[in-house]
Amino acid sequence: MSSPEAATLPNSAPLSTPGSAPELAAPRAGFLSQESRDIIVKGLWTQNPGVVQLLGLCPLLAISNNVVNALSLGLATTLVMAMSSGSVALVRNFIPHEIRIPAFVLIIAVLVTMVELAMHAWVPALYIVLGVFLPLITTNCIVLARVEAFASKRSTSHSVLDATMMGLGLTAVLVVLGGVREAIGKGTLFSGIDLALGPVAKGWVIPLAHDYNGFLLAILPPGAFIGLGLLIALRNRLMMRDNG
């Protein structure tokens, strides 16, 4: 004879057991996929083109004597990298493998010319200061390297993200190096900002010390090599500390 506890009441839901409870919905994935997050971290830190891959050193060392020049060239390079990687990713299946490098260089050259003409029209004073380093973006090894190694094999969205993060990583190194060299060499920050934003920005220059005569070595080419070497050493030290 069954016990009262075992009787099932009419119209009542069966008691749930631990195994029969409905499973909770899996948490939604974040806004960015794991692959996208890896691309961001690699571009900004673990494979930074300025202090890890050591690519594009010619403009990095030559133009990083102040923050404004460094930031302007870095953003121009980032824009070219993003557009060229996106363009190559779109047409990669239509370019014969044998002529891919000349085709990539042609695409990059067209985009560099567009950026150069835009700067000539809207910020002519800064265009003159940056000089030959703007057209030299065409032959910058970091631009062609990302197009060949990544954009020619991956989707458009990931290619643009990779190029943008690599460009911003290079820009960050340029700005830090330019800021340190300008601060030590001239005792200011943002000198020449009026070249980019017009005469209204002349008062935005920040003097760091009064009656400072500057340290010429910092804004000369040897200062660029010394500063970059110190940044590389600092980055390696941080990586060693993080790795235990």
C-alpha positions in Angstrom: 0.0 0.0 0.0 1.4 3.3 -1.0 2.2 5.9 1.6 0.3 9.3 1.7 3.6 11.0 0.8 3.9 9.1 -2.4 0.3 9.9 -3.6 0.1 12.4 -6.4 -2.5 15.1 -5.9 -4.8 15.7 -8.9 -4.0 18.8 -11.1 -0.7 19.4 -9.2 2.6 19.8 -11.0 5.1 17.1 -10.3 7.8 17.9 -7.8 11.0 18.8 -9.5 14.2 16.9 -8.9 17.7 18.4 -9.1 18.2 16.7 -12.5 14.9 17.8 -13.9 15.2 21.6 -13.3 15.3 23.6 -16.5 18.7 24.7 -17.5 19.5 28.3 -17.3 20.1 30.1 -20.6 23.8 30.4 -21.5 25.1 33.9 -20.9 25.3 36.0 -24.0 28.6 36.6 -25.5 30.1 40.1 -25.0 30.0 42.8 -27.5 33.4 41.7 -28.9 34.3 38.2 -29.8 37.4 36.5 -28.3 39.1 36.9 -31.6 38.4 40.6 -31.7 39.7 41.1 -28.2 42.9 39.2 -29.1 43.4 41.4 -32.1 43.0 44.5 -29.9 45.5 43.3 -27.3 48.0 42.2 -29.9 47.9 45.5 -31.7 48.1 47.7 -28.7 50.5 45.7 -26.5 51.8 42.2 -27.2 52.7 42.8 -30.9 52.9 46.5 -30.8 54.7 47.6 -34.1 56.7 50.3 -32.4 58.3 48.5 -29.4 57.9 44.8 -30.2 57.9 44.3 -34.0 60.1 47.4 -34.5 58.5 48.3 -37.8 58.1 51.7 -39.4 61.1 53.1 -37.4 62.0 55.8 -40.0 59.0 58.1 -39.4 58.8 57.0 -35.8 62.3 58.3 -35.0 62.3 61.2 -37.4 59.0 62.9 -36.7 58.6 62.2 -33.0 60.3 65.4 -31.7 57.0 66.8 -30.4 53.5 65.5 -29.5 51.7 67.3 -32.3 53.9 66.0 -35.2 53.9 62.5 -33.7 50.1 62.4 -33.2 49.4 63.8 -36.7 51.6 61.3 -38.5 50.4 58.4 -36.3 46.7 59.1 -37.1 47.4 59.6 -40.8 49.2 56.2 -40.8 46.4 54.6 -38.9 43.8 55.9 -41.3 45.8 54.6 -44.3 46.3 51.2 -42.6 42.6 50.8 -41.9 41.5 51.8 -45.4 44.1 49.8 -47.2 43.4 46.6 -45.1 39.7 47.0 -45.6 40.1 47.5 -49.3 42.5 44.5 -49.7 40.2 42.3 -47.7 37.3 43.2 -50.0 39.1 42.5 -53.3 41.6 39.8 -52.2 39.8 37.0 -54.1 40.0 39.0 -57.4 43.8 39.7 -57.2 46.0 37.0 -58.8 48.5 35.6 -56.3 51.4 36.4 -58.5 50.8 40.1 -58.6 49.4 40.6 -55.1 52.3 42.7 -53.8 52.3 45.3 -56.7 48.5 45.4 -56.4 48.7 46.0 -52.6 51.3 48.8 -53.0 49.1 50.4 -55.7 46.1 50.4 -53.4 48.1 51.8 -50.5 49.6 54.5 -52.8 46.2 55.7 -53.9 44.9 55.9 -50.3 48.1 57.7 -49.2 47.6 60.3 -52.0 44.0 60.9 -50.9 45.2 61.5 -47.3 48.0 63.7 -48.4 45.8 65.9 -50.6 43.3 66.2 -47.8 46.0 67.4 -45.3 47.4 69.7 -48.0 43.9 71.3 -48.4 42.8 71.5 -44.7 46.0 71.7 -42.7 48.7 73.0 -45.1 51.1 74.2 -42.4 51.1 70.7 -40.8 51.4 69.2 -44.2 54.6 71.2 -44.8 56.0 70.1 -41.4 55.4 66.4 -42.0 56.9 66.8 -45.4 58.2 63.7 -47.1 57.0 61.4 -44.4 53.4 61.5 -45.6 54.1 60.0 -49.0 56.6 57.6 -47.4 53.6 55.9 -45.7 53.2 54.1 -49.0 56.5 52.2 -48.4 56.1 51.9 -44.6 56.7 48.3 -43.9 54.0 48.1 -41.2 51.3 49.0 -43.6 52.3 46.5 -46.3 53.0 43.9 -43.6 49.5 44.0 -42.2 48.0 43.9 -45.6 50.0 40.9 -46.7 50.0 38.9 -43.4 46.4 39.6 -42.3 44.1 41.4 -44.6 44.8 39.2 -47.6 43.6 36.2 -45.6 40.9 37.4 -43.2 37.5 39.0 -43.2 37.0 42.7 -43.8 35.9 43.6 -40.3 38.8 41.8 -38.6 41.2 43.2 -41.2 40.1 46.8 -40.4 40.2 46.1 -36.7 43.7 44.7 -36.9 45.0 47.6 -39.0 43.4 50.1 -36.7 44.8 48.6 -33.5 48.2 48.3 -35.0 48.1 51.9 -36.2 46.9 53.1 -32.8 49.6 51.1 -31.1 52.2 52.8 -33.3 50.5 56.2 -32.6 50.7 55.6 -28.9 54.5 54.9 -29.1 54.9 58.0 -31.3 53.0 60.2 -28.9 54.8 59.0 -25.7 58.1 59.3 -27.4 57.3 62.7 -28.8 56.0 63.9 -25.4 59.1 62.8 -23.6 61.5 64.3 -26.2 59.6 67.6 -26.3 59.4 67.9 -22.6 63.1 67.3 -22.1 64.3 69.0 -25.2 62.0 72.2 -25.1 60.3 72.2 -21.8 56.9 72.3 -23.3 54.0 70.1 -24.5 51.9 70.6 -27.6 54.2 73.1 -29.3 53.1 73.7 -32.9 49.5 72.7 -32.2 48.4 75.8 -34.1 49.7 74.2 -37.2 46.9 71.6 -36.9 44.1 73.6 -35.3 44.9 77.2 -36.4 46.0 80.4 -34.6 43.3 80.0 -32.0 45.3 77.1 -30.5 48.5 79.0 -29.9 47.6 79.5 -26.3 47.2 75.8 -25.7 51.0 75.1 -25.5 51.8 74.0 -22.0 55.1 75.3 -20.6 56.6 72.8 -18.1 59.3 74.9 -16.7 60.2 78.6 -16.7 63.6 79.8 -18.0 64.4 76.4 -19.3 66.9 76.4 -22.1 66.2 72.9 -23.3 68.3 69.9 -23.8 69.2 69.7 -27.5 70.1 66.1 -27.6 66.6 65.0 -26.8 65.1 66.5 -30.0 68.0 65.3 -32.2 68.1 61.9 -33.9 70.3 60.4 -31.1 67.6 61.4 -28.6 65.0 59.4 -30.6 67.1 56.2 -30.5 67.7 56.6 -26.7 64.1 57.3 -26.0 62.8 54.4 -28.1 65.4 52.1 -26.4 64.1 53.2 -23.0 60.5 52.5 -24.0 61.4 49.1 -25.2 63.2 48.3 -22.0 60.2 49.6 -19.9 57.8 47.4 -21.9 60.0 44.3 -21.5 60.3 45.0 -17.8 56.5 45.2 -17.4 56.1 41.9 -19.4 58.7 40.2 -17.2 56.9 41.3 -14.1 53.5 40.2 -15.4 54.9 36.8 -16.3 56.3 36.3 -12.8 
